[in-house]
Amino acid sequence: MAQHNNNHIRGALASLFPAKRIRKLARECRAVQRERKVDIVALVLSLVYGFASSQQRSLTAFRRAYEKSTRTRIAPSAFYARLSGGLVKLLQQLLLDSLAKTTETSTKAVGLRTSHR
């Protein structure tokens, strides 16, 4: 059951944060200049999922989660170099996007309920 819940959460995150949108924003926020060994989509989703589901929130734990999800090994320095001001801007913009989406969805749901009375 825990595996099913994890898959559900991962699916929800992927729909809330589409890869194409993450890559576009990453370039705009200068979180990434060119794709190298660290995939920005996997990094973002690992960070978000790690904060949402883990009791242990150390940088090492996030790096291990990234490595596990991508099945790649990376040097700690390569991972830590991505934790930059550009990544902060990217995460902030993604948060604003997700809040706008959820607000829009909630507003539509409330509108549907009230219109059927």
C-alpha positions in Angstrom: 0.0 0.0 0.0 2.9 2.4 0.8 4.3 1.8 -2.7 0.9 2.6 -4.3 0.7 5.8 -2.2 4.3 6.8 -3.3 3.3 6.2 -7.0 0.2 8.3 -6.5 2.2 11.2 -5.0 4.8 11.0 -7.7 2.1 11.1 -10.4 0.4 14.0 -8.8 3.7 15.9 -8.6 4.5 15.1 -12.2 1.1 16.5 -13.3 1.5 19.6 -11.1 5.0 20.2 -12.3 5.3 19.2 -16.0 8.8 18.5 -17.2 8.5 20.9 -20.1 7.5 23.7 -17.7 10.3 23.0 -15.3 12.9 23.0 -18.1 11.5 26.3 -19.5 11.5 28.0 -16.1 14.9 26.6 -15.3 16.4 28.4 -18.3 14.5 31.6 -17.5 15.6 31.6 -13.8 19.2 30.6 -14.8 18.9 27.5 -12.6 20.6 25.7 -15.5 22.5 26.9 -18.5 23.0 23.5 -20.2 22.0 20.0 -19.4 24.8 18.0 -17.8 24.8 15.0 -15.5 22.2 16.5 -13.1 18.8 16.5 -14.7 16.8 19.6 -13.5 13.4 17.9 -13.7 14.6 15.0 -11.5 16.3 17.4 -9.1 13.2 19.5 -8.6 10.9 16.5 -8.2 13.4 14.8 -5.8 13.5 18.0 -3.7 9.7 18.5 -3.6 9.0 14.8 -3.0 11.7 14.7 -0.3 10.2 17.6 1.6 6.8 16.2 1.3 7.5 12.6 2.3 10.7 12.5 4.4 11.5 13.0 8.0 15.2 13.2 7.2 15.8 16.5 5.3 19.6 16.7 4.9 21.4 17.6 1.7 22.9 14.1 1.7 19.5 12.6 2.0 18.3 14.7 -1.0 21.3 13.7 -3.0 20.7 10.0 -2.3 17.0 10.4 -3.2 18.0 12.0 -6.5 20.5 9.2 -7.2 17.9 6.5 -6.3 15.2 8.1 -8.6 17.6 8.6 -11.5 19.6 5.5 -11.0 22.8 7.5 -11.4 25.7 8.2 -9.1 27.0 11.8 -9.0 29.7 13.5 -7.1 28.4 15.5 -4.1 29.9 18.6 -5.5 28.0 18.3 -8.8 24.7 18.0 -6.8 25.5 20.8 -4.4 26.5 23.1 -7.2 22.9 23.0 -8.5 21.6 24.3 -5.2 21.9 27.9 -6.3 19.9 31.2 -6.3 18.6 30.2 -9.7 17.2 27.0 -8.3 15.5 29.0 -5.5 13.9 31.3 -8.1 12.8 28.3 -10.1 11.2 26.6 -7.0 9.5 29.9 -6.1 8.0 30.2 -9.5 6.8 26.6 -9.5 5.2 27.2 -6.1 3.3 30.2 -7.5 2.3 28.2 -10.5 1.0 25.4 -8.4 -0.9 27.8 -6.1 -2.5 29.4 -9.1 -3.5 26.0 -10.4 -5.0 24.7 -7.2 -6.8 28.0 -6.6 -8.3 27.9 -10.1 -9.3 24.2 -9.6 -10.9 25.0 -6.2 -12.7 28.0 -7.5 -14.2 25.9 -10.4 -15.2 23.2 -8.0 -16.9 25.6 -5.7 -18.6 27.2 -8.7 -19.9 23.9 -9.8 -21.3 23.0 -6.4 -23.1 26.3 -5.9 -24.5 26.3 -9.5 -26.4 23.0 -8.9 -28.3 24.3 -5.8 
